[in-house]
Amino acid sequence: MPGPRIKFRTRPKKLGARKRVRSKSQKKRLLEAGLDEKYVNKLTERGIRDELKKAARKKVAKKKPVAKKKTVAKKKPVFKKKPIAKKKQVAKKKPVARKKPTSKK
């Protein structure tokens, strides 16, 4: 009877050291964004992430639109047109009057 299936990949465990480094860098970013240090120290991990999202939105909103450079329209190559020979005007023939059909009774 075969043994239990060995999964080729497992979910990585959260390590305390990495978590502390991550939270420290996030707090640093919040302080750079202009938040008060006392307020940032009281925040939970969830609160820190929410504040970072808010800061990112404000940063995007503050970005000034980049002035577009004036682009010079490229001139299309001009092809010389061949002169068209004038057609002779032909006198139009007058339409022939048709006879009206007579109704037979």
N, CA, C and O atoms as a GROMACS GRO file, in nm:
protein
  420
    1MET      N    1   0.084  -0.117   0.000
    1MET     CA    2   0.000   0.000   0.000
    1MET      C    3   0.090   0.125   0.000
    1MET      O    4   0.181   0.136   0.082
    2PRO      N    5   0.062   0.220  -0.095
    2PRO     CA    6   0.148   0.339  -0.102
    2PRO      C    7   0.126   0.431   0.017
    2PRO      O    8   0.020   0.432   0.079
    3GLY      N    9   0.232   0.508   0.047
    3GLY     CA   10   0.226   0.601   0.160
    3GLY      C   11   0.152   0.729   0.123
    3GLY      O   12   0.101   0.742   0.012
    4PRO      N   13   0.147   0.823   0.216
    4PRO     CA   14   0.076   0.948   0.187
    4PRO      C   15   0.146   1.027   0.077
    4PRO      O   16   0.268   1.021   0.060
    5ARG      N   17   0.066   1.101   0.003
    5ARG     CA   18   0.119   1.179  -0.108
    5ARG      C   19   0.205   1.292  -0.054
    5ARG      O   20   0.164   1.364   0.038
    6ILE      N   21   0.322   1.307  -0.108
    6ILE     CA   22   0.410   1.417  -0.068
    6ILE      C   23   0.386   1.533  -0.162
    6ILE      O   24   0.409   1.523  -0.283
    7LYS      N   25   0.340   1.642  -0.108
    7LYS     CA   26   0.312   1.758  -0.192
    7LYS      C   27   0.442   1.821  -0.235
    7LYS      O   28   0.536   1.836  -0.157
    8PHE      N   29   0.446   1.859  -0.361
    8PHE     CA   30   0.569   1.916  -0.416
    8PHE      C   31   0.591   2.059  -0.369
    8PHE      O   32   0.701   2.112  -0.383
    9ARG      N   33   0.490   2.120  -0.316
    9ARG     CA   34   0.504   2.259  -0.276
    9ARG      C   35   0.418   2.285  -0.152
    9ARG      O   36   0.302   2.246  -0.148
   10THR      N   37   0.475   2.350  -0.054
   10THR     CA   38   0.398   2.385   0.065
   10THR      C   39   0.396   2.536   0.081
   10THR      O   40   0.484   2.606   0.030
   11ARG      N   41   0.299   2.583   0.150
   11ARG     CA   42   0.287   2.726   0.172
   11ARG      C   43   0.396   2.769   0.269
   11ARG      O   44   0.416   2.706   0.372
   12PRO      N   45   0.467   2.877   0.236
   12PRO     CA   46   0.574   2.920   0.326
   12PRO      C   47   0.519   2.972   0.458
   12PRO      O   48   0.415   3.038   0.462
   13LYS      N   49   0.590   2.943   0.565
   13LYS     CA   50   0.548   2.989   0.697
   13LYS      C   51   0.593   3.133   0.717
   13LYS      O   52   0.697   3.175   0.667
   14LYS      N   53   0.512   3.206   0.792
   14LYS     CA   54   0.550   3.344   0.823
   14LYS      C   55   0.657   3.338   0.932
   14LYS      O   56   0.641   3.273   1.035
   15LEU      N   57   0.764   3.408   0.906
   15LEU     CA   58   0.872   3.410   1.002
   15LEU      C   59   0.871   3.542   1.077
   15LEU      O   60   0.847   3.648   1.018
   16GLY      N   61   0.896   3.537   1.206
   16GLY     CA   62   0.891   3.656   1.290
   16GLY      C   63   0.989   3.764   1.248
   16GLY      O   64   0.957   3.883   1.249
   17ALA      N   65   1.110   3.722   1.210
   17ALA     CA   66   1.212   3.820   1.173
   17ALA      C   67   1.171   3.896   1.047
   17ALA      O   68   1.183   4.018   1.042
   18ARG      N   69   1.124   3.824   0.947
   18ARG     CA   70   1.082   3.889   0.822
   18ARG      C   71   0.963   3.981   0.847
   18ARG      O   72   0.954   4.090   0.790
   19LYS      N   73   0.873   3.935   0.933
   19LYS     CA   74   0.754   4.015   0.964
   19LYS      C   75   0.794   4.146   1.031
   19LYS      O   76   0.738   4.252   1.000
   20ARG      N   77   0.890   4.139   1.124
   20ARG     CA   78   0.936   4.262   1.192
   20ARG      C   79   1.003   4.358   1.095
   20ARG      O   80   0.982   4.479   1.103
   21VAL      N   81   1.083   4.304   1.005
   21VAL     CA   82   1.151   4.388   0.905
   21VAL      C   83   1.046   4.456   0.816
   21VAL      O   84   1.057   4.575   0.785
   22ARG      N   85   0.947   4.380   0.776
   22ARG     CA   86   0.842   4.434   0.689
   22ARG      C   87   0.763   4.544   0.759
   22ARG      O   88   0.738   4.649   0.700
   23SER      N   89   0.724   4.519   0.885
   23SER     CA   90   0.646   4.620   0.958
   23SER      C   91   0.730   4.745   0.985
   23SER      O   92   0.678   4.856   0.984
   24LYS      N   93   0.860   4.725   1.010
   24LYS     CA   94   0.947   4.839   1.036
   24LYS      C   95   0.959   4.928   0.912
   24LYS      O   96   0.955   5.051   0.921
   25SER      N   97   0.974   4.864   0.795
   25SER     CA   98   0.986   4.943   0.672
   25SER      C   99   0.854   5.012   0.638
   25SER      O  100   0.853   5.123   0.585
   26GLN      N  101   0.741   4.946   0.670
   26GLN     CA  102   0.610   5.008   0.645
   26GLN      C  103   0.590   5.130   0.735
   26GLN      O  104   0.539   5.233   0.690
   27LYS      N  105   0.630   5.119   0.860
   27LYS     CA  106   0.620   5.232   0.952
   27LYS      C  107   0.707   5.348   0.904
   27LYS      O  108   0.668   5.464   0.912
   28LYS      N  109   0.824   5.314   0.853
   28LYS     CA  110   0.916   5.416   0.803
   28LYS      C  111   0.852   5.491   0.685
   28LYS      O  112   0.863   5.613   0.674
   29ARG      N  113   0.785   5.417   0.598
   29ARG     CA  114   0.718   5.480   0.483
   29ARG      C  115   0.606   5.571   0.528
   29ARG      O  116   0.583   5.677   0.468
   30LEU      N  117   0.533   5.530   0.634
   30LEU     CA  118   0.424   5.615   0.685
   30LEU      C  119   0.479   5.744   0.743
   30LEU      O  120   0.419   5.851   0.726
   31LEU      N  121   0.592   5.735   0.813
   31LEU     CA  122   0.652   5.856   0.869
   31LEU      C  123   0.697   5.949   0.758
   31LEU      O  124   0.686   6.071   0.770
   32GLU      N  125   0.750   5.892   0.649
   32GLU     CA  126   0.792   5.974   0.534
   32GLU      C  127   0.671   6.038   0.466
   32GLU      O  128   0.683   6.146   0.406
   33ALA      N  129   0.556   5.972   0.476
   33ALA     CA  130   0.435   6.026   0.414
   33ALA      C  131   0.379   6.144   0.494
   33ALA      O  132   0.296   6.219   0.444
   34GLY      N  133   0.428   6.160   0.620
   34GLY     CA  134   0.386   6.276   0.698
   34GLY      C  135   0.297   6.246   0.816
   34GLY      O  136   0.241   6.339   0.875
   35LEU      N  137   0.282   6.119   0.855
   35LEU     CA  138   0.200   6.085   0.971
   35LEU      C  139   0.282   6.103   1.099
   35LEU      O  140   0.405   6.099   1.099
   36ASP      N  141   0.209   6.124   1.209
   36ASP     CA  142   0.272   6.147   1.339
   36ASP      C  143   0.330   6.016   1.392
   36ASP      O  144   0.270   5.910   1.376
   37GLU      N  145   0.446   6.024   1.456
   37GLU     CA  146   0.514   5.904   1.503
   37GLU      C  147   0.436   5.833   1.613
   37GLU      O  148   0.429   5.710   1.615
   38LYS      N  149   0.376   5.909   1.706
   38LYS     CA  150   0.297   5.847   1.813
   38LYS      C  151   0.179   5.771   1.756
   38LYS      O  152   0.146   5.661   1.802
   39TYR      N  153   0.114   5.830   1.657
   39TYR     CA  154  -0.002   5.767   1.594
   39TYR      C  155   0.039   5.638   1.523
   39TYR      O  156  -0.031   5.537   1.532
   40VAL      N  157   0.152   5.640   1.454
   40VAL     CA  158   0.199   5.523   1.379
   40VAL      C  159   0.236   5.410   1.475
   40VAL      O  160   0.209   5.294   1.446
   41ASN      N  161   0.297   5.442   1.589
   41ASN     CA  162   0.336   5.339   1.685
   41ASN      C  163   0.216   5.270   1.748
   41ASN      O  164   0.226   5.154   1.789
   42LYS      N  165   0.102   5.338   1.757
   42LYS     CA  166  -0.018   5.278   1.816
   42LYS      C  167  -0.095   5.190   1.718
   42LYS      O  168  -0.180   5.111   1.758
   43LEU      N  169  -0.065   5.204   1.588
   43LEU     CA  170  -0.140   5.129   1.487
   43LEU      C  171  -0.110   4.980   1.492
   43LEU      O  172   0.001   4.938   1.528
   44THR      N  173  -0.211   4.900   1.456
   44THR     CA  174  -0.191   4.756   1.442
   44THR      C  175  -0.137   4.730   1.302
   44THR      O  176  -0.127   4.821   1.220
   45GLU      N  177  -0.102   4.604   1.275
   45GLU     CA  178  -0.051   4.569   1.142
   45GLU      C  179  -0.154   4.601   1.034
   45GLU      O  180  -0.121   4.653   0.928
   46ARG      N  181  -0.279   4.570   1.064
   46ARG     CA  182  -0.387   4.598   0.969
   46ARG      C  183  -0.401   4.748   0.946
   46ARG      O  184  -0.418   4.794   0.832
   47GLY      N  185  -0.394   4.824   1.054
   47GLY     CA  186  -0.405   4.970   1.044
   47GLY      C  187  -0.292   5.031   0.963
   47GLY      O  188  -0.312   5.126   0.887
   48ILE      N  189  -0.173   4.975   0.981
   48ILE     CA  190  -0.056   5.024   0.906
   48ILE      C  191  -0.078   5.005   0.757
   48ILE      O  192  -0.051   5.094   0.677
   49ARG      N  193  -0.127   4.885   0.720
   49ARG     CA  194  -0.150   4.858   0.578
   49ARG      C  195  -0.258   4.949   0.520
   49ARG      O  196  -0.246   4.996   0.407
   50ASP      N  197  -0.364   4.975   0.599
   50ASP     CA  198  -0.471   5.064   0.553
   50ASP      C  199  -0.418   5.206   0.532
   50ASP      O  200  -0.451   5.271   0.433
   51GLU      N  201  -0.335   5.253   0.625
   51GLU     CA  202  -0.279   5.388   0.613
   51GLU      C  203  -0.186   5.397   0.491
   51GLU      O  204  -0.182   5.501   0.424
   52LEU      N  205  -0.113   5.290   0.463
   52LEU     CA  206  -0.027   5.289   0.346
   52LEU      C  207  -0.109   5.300   0.217
   52LEU      O  208  -0.068   5.366   0.121
   53LYS      N  209  -0.223   5.234   0.216
   53LYS     CA  210  -0.311   5.242   0.098
   53LYS      C  211  -0.361   5.385   0.078
   53LYS      O  212  -0.363   5.436  -0.034
   54LYS      N  213  -0.401   5.448   0.189
   54LYS     CA  214  -0.449   5.587   0.182
   54LYS      C  215  -0.338   5.680   0.132
   54LYS      O  216  -0.361   5.767   0.048
   55ALA      N  217  -0.218   5.659   0.184
   55ALA     CA  218  -0.104   5.742   0.144
   55ALA      C  219  -0.075   5.725  -0.005
   55ALA      O  220  -0.042   5.822  -0.074
   56ALA      N  221  -0.088   5.602  -0.053
   56ALA     CA  222  -0.062   5.577  -0.195
   56ALA      C  223  -0.166   5.647  -0.281
   56ALA      O  224  -0.132   5.701  -0.386
   57ARG      N  225  -0.292   5.648  -0.238
   57ARG     CA  226  -0.397   5.716  -0.314
   57ARG      C  227  -0.372   5.866  -0.320
   57ARG      O  228  -0.390   5.928  -0.424
   58LYS      N  229  -0.330   5.923  -0.205
   58LYS     CA  230  -0.303   6.067  -0.201
   58LYS      C  231  -0.186   6.101  -0.293
   58LYS      O  232  -0.187   6.203  -0.361
   59LYS      N  233  -0.087   6.013  -0.295
   59LYS     CA  234   0.031   6.037  -0.377
   59LYS      C  235  -0.007   6.039  -0.525
   59LYS      O  236   0.042   6.122  -0.602
   60VAL      N  237  -0.094   5.948  -0.564
   60VAL     CA  238  -0.138   5.942  -0.703
   60VAL      C  239  -0.220   6.065  -0.738
   60VAL      O  240  -0.207   6.120  -0.848
   61ALA      N  241  -0.305   6.110  -0.644
   61ALA     CA  242  -0.389   6.227  -0.669
   61ALA      C  243  -0.306   6.354  -0.680
   61ALA      O  244  -0.341   6.445  -0.756
   62LYS      N  245  -0.194   6.362  -0.605
   62LYS     CA  246  -0.112   6.482  -0.607
   62LYS      C  247  -0.027   6.494  -0.732
   62LYS      O  248   0.019   6.603  -0.766
   63LYS      N  249  -0.005   6.382  -0.801
   63LYS     CA  250   0.080   6.387  -0.920
   63LYS      C  251   0.021   6.484  -1.020
   63LYS      O  252  -0.097   6.478  -1.053
   64LYS      N  253   0.105   6.573  -1.068
   64LYS     CA  254   0.059   6.669  -1.166
   64LYS      C  255   0.062   6.601  -1.304
   64LYS      O  256   0.151   6.521  -1.332
   65PRO      N  257  -0.034   6.634  -1.387
   65PRO     CA  258  -0.031   6.575  -1.520
   65PRO      C  259   0.089   6.628  -1.598
   65PRO      O  260   0.120   6.747  -1.594
   66VAL      N  261   0.153   6.540  -1.665
   66VAL     CA  262   0.273   6.577  -1.741
   66VAL      C  263   0.229   6.653  -1.866
   66VAL      O  264   0.142   6.608  -1.940
   67ALA      N  265   0.291   6.769  -1.887
   67ALA     CA  266   0.258   6.849  -2.005
   67ALA      C  267   0.301   6.774  -2.130
   67ALA      O  268   0.414   6.726  -2.141
   68LYS      N  269   0.210   6.765  -2.222
   68LYS     CA  270   0.241   6.693  -2.344
   68LYS      C  271   0.328   6.780  -2.434
   68LYS      O  272   0.308   6.901  -2.445
   69LYS      N  273   0.423   6.717  -2.494
   69LYS     CA  274   0.509   6.789  -2.586
   69LYS      C  275   0.432   6.811  -2.716
   69LYS      O  276   0.355   6.727  -2.762
   70LYS      N  277   0.456   6.927  -2.772
   70LYS     CA  278   0.390   6.956  -2.899
   70LYS      C  279   0.457   6.872  -3.006
   70LYS      O  280   0.578   6.878  -3.029
   71THR      N  281   0.374   6.794  -3.069
   71THR     CA  282   0.427   6.709  -3.174
   71THR      C  283   0.400   6.775  -3.309
   71THR      O  284   0.290   6.821  -3.337
   72VAL      N  285   0.500   6.777  -3.388
   72VAL     CA  286   0.486   6.835  -3.521
   72VAL      C  287   0.435   6.725  -3.612
   72VAL      O  288   0.492   6.617  -3.621
   73ALA      N  289   0.325   6.757  -3.679
   73ALA     CA  290   0.268   6.657  -3.767
   73ALA      C  291   0.361   6.634  -3.885
   73ALA      O  292   0.409   6.728  -3.948
   74LYS      N  293   0.385   6.510  -3.911
   74LYS     CA  294   0.472   6.477  -4.023
   74LYS      C  295   0.398   6.506  -4.153
   74LYS      O  296   0.281   6.472  -4.169
   75LYS      N  297   0.468   6.568  -4.243
   75LYS     CA  298   0.407   6.598  -4.370
   75LYS      C  299   0.403   6.471  -4.453
   75LYS      O  300   0.500   6.396  -4.463
   76LYS      N  301   0.286   6.450  -4.512
   76LYS     CA  302   0.272   6.334  -4.596
   76LYS      C  303   0.339   6.362  -4.729
   76LYS      O  304   0.335   6.476  -4.777
   77PRO      N  305   0.399   6.265  -4.790
   77PRO     CA  306   0.463   6.289  -4.919
   77PRO      C  307   0.358   6.326  -5.023
   77PRO      O  308   0.252   6.264  -5.034
   78VAL      N  309   0.390   6.428  -5.099
   78VAL     CA  310   0.297   6.476  -5.200
   78VAL      C  311   0.333   6.410  -5.332
   78VAL      O  312   0.445   6.423  -5.382
   79PHE      N  313   0.237   6.341  -5.386
   79PHE     CA  314   0.257   6.277  -5.515
   79PHE      C  315   0.193   6.366  -5.621
   79PHE      O  316   0.079   6.410  -5.607
   80LYS      N  317   0.267   6.390  -5.725
   80LYS     CA  318   0.214   6.472  -5.832
   80LYS      C  319   0.110   6.392  -5.908
   80LYS      O  320   0.133   6.278  -5.949
   81LYS      N  321  -0.004   6.455  -5.926
   81LYS     CA  322  -0.110   6.387  -5.998
   81LYS      C  323  -0.092   6.410  -6.147
   81LYS      O  324  -0.055   6.519  -6.192
   82LYS      N  325  -0.118   6.307  -6.221
   82LYS     CA  326  -0.109   6.319  -6.366
   82LYS      C  327  -0.231   6.397  -6.415
   82LYS      O  328  -0.342   6.376  -6.367
   83PRO      N  329  -0.210   6.487  -6.509
   83PRO     CA  330  -0.325   6.562  -6.560
   83PRO      C  331  -0.422   6.469  -6.631
   83PRO      O  332  -0.382   6.383  -6.710
   84ILE      N  333  -0.548   6.488  -6.601
   84ILE     CA  334  -0.650   6.404  -6.661
   84ILE      C  335  -0.693   6.469  -6.792
   84ILE      O  336  -0.723   6.588  -6.797
   85ALA      N  337  -0.694   6.388  -6.896
   85ALA     CA  338  -0.735   6.440  -7.027
   85ALA      C  339  -0.884   6.469  -7.022
   85ALA      O  340  -0.964   6.389  -6.974
   86LYS      N  341  -0.919   6.587  -7.074
   86LYS     CA  342  -1.060   6.624  -7.073
   86LYS      C  343  -1.136   6.540  -7.174
   86LYS      O  344  -1.091   6.518  -7.286
   87LYS      N  345  -1.249   6.492  -7.130
   87LYS     CA  346  -1.332   6.411  -7.219
   87LYS      C  347  -1.414   6.505  -7.307
   87LYS      O  348  -1.457   6.613  -7.266
   88LYS      N  349  -1.432   6.460  -7.428
   88LYS     CA  350  -1.515   6.538  -7.518
   88LYS      C  351  -1.660   6.524  -7.475
   88LYS      O  352  -1.707   6.416  -7.439
   89GLN      N  353  -1.726   6.637  -7.478
   89GLN     CA  354  -1.866   6.632  -7.440
   89GLN      C  355  -1.948   6.583  -7.558
   89GLN      O  356  -1.942   6.640  -7.667
   90VAL      N  357  -2.022   6.480  -7.535
   90VAL     CA  358  -2.106   6.421  -7.640
   90VAL      C  359  -2.246   6.477  -7.620
   90VAL      O  360  -2.298   6.480  -7.508
   91ALA      N  361  -2.304   6.521  -7.729
   91ALA     CA  362  -2.439   6.577  -7.722
   91ALA      C  363  -2.535   6.466  -7.680
   91ALA      O  364  -2.536   6.358  -7.740
   92LYS      N  365  -2.612   6.495  -7.580
   92LYS     CA  366  -2.706   6.394  -7.531
   92LYS      C  367  -2.824   6.384  -7.625
   92LYS      O  368  -2.876   6.484  -7.674
   93LYS      N  369  -2.863   6.262  -7.649
   93LYS     CA  370  -2.978   6.240  -7.735
   93LYS      C  371  -3.104   6.264  -7.655
   93LYS      O  372  -3.112   6.233  -7.536
   94LYS      N  373  -3.201   6.321  -7.723
   94LYS     CA  374  -3.327   6.345  -7.658
   94LYS      C  375  -3.398   6.212  -7.640
   94LYS      O  376  -3.391   6.126  -7.728
   95PRO      N  377  -3.464   6.193  -7.528
   95PRO     CA  378  -3.534   6.067  -7.507
   95PRO      C  379  -3.651   6.054  -7.606
   95PRO      O  380  -3.722   6.149  -7.636
   96VAL      N  381  -3.666   5.935  -7.653
   96VAL     CA  382  -3.772   5.907  -7.749
   96VAL      C  383  -3.903   5.894  -7.672
   96VAL      O  384  -3.911   5.824  -7.571
   97ALA      N  385  -4.005   5.962  -7.722
   97ALA     CA  386  -4.136   5.955  -7.657
   97ALA      C  387  -4.197   5.820  -7.685
   97ALA      O  388  -4.210   5.780  -7.801
   98ARG      N  389  -4.234   5.750  -7.583
   98ARG     CA  390  -4.294   5.618  -7.598
   98ARG      C  391  -4.444   5.632  -7.614
   98ARG      O  392  -4.508   5.726  -7.566
   99LYS      N  393  -4.492   5.538  -7.683
   99LYS     CA  394  -4.637   5.539  -7.703
   99LYS      C  395  -4.702   5.483  -7.578
   99LYS      O  396  -4.653   5.388  -7.516
  100LYS      N  397  -4.813   5.545  -7.542
  100LYS     CA  398  -4.884   5.498  -7.426
  100LYS      C  399  -4.960   5.371  -7.464
  100LYS      O  400  -5.021   5.364  -7.571
  101PRO      N  401  -4.956   5.273  -7.377
  101PRO     CA  402  -5.031   5.151  -7.411
  101PRO      C  403  -5.180   5.177  -7.402
  101PRO      O  404  -5.228   5.241  -7.308
  102THR      N  405  -5.251   5.128  -7.498
  102THR     CA  406  -5.397   5.146  -7.500
  102THR      C  407  -5.459   5.026  -7.431
  102THR      O  408  -5.417   4.912  -7.450
  103SER      N  409  -5.555   5.053  -7.355
  103SER     CA  410  -5.620   4.943  -7.284
  103SER      C  411  -5.724   4.879  -7.376
  103SER      O  412  -5.803   4.948  -7.440
  104LYS      N  413  -5.723   4.751  -7.380
  104LYS     CA  414  -5.817   4.678  -7.465
  104LYS      C  415  -5.937   4.637  -7.379
  104LYS      O  416  -5.924   4.579  -7.271
  105LYS      N  417  -6.056   4.672  -7.434
  105LYS     CA  418  -6.177   4.634  -7.362
  105LYS      C  419  -6.264   4.549  -7.444
  105LYS      O  420  -6.371   4.508  -7.398
   0.00000   0.00000   0.00000
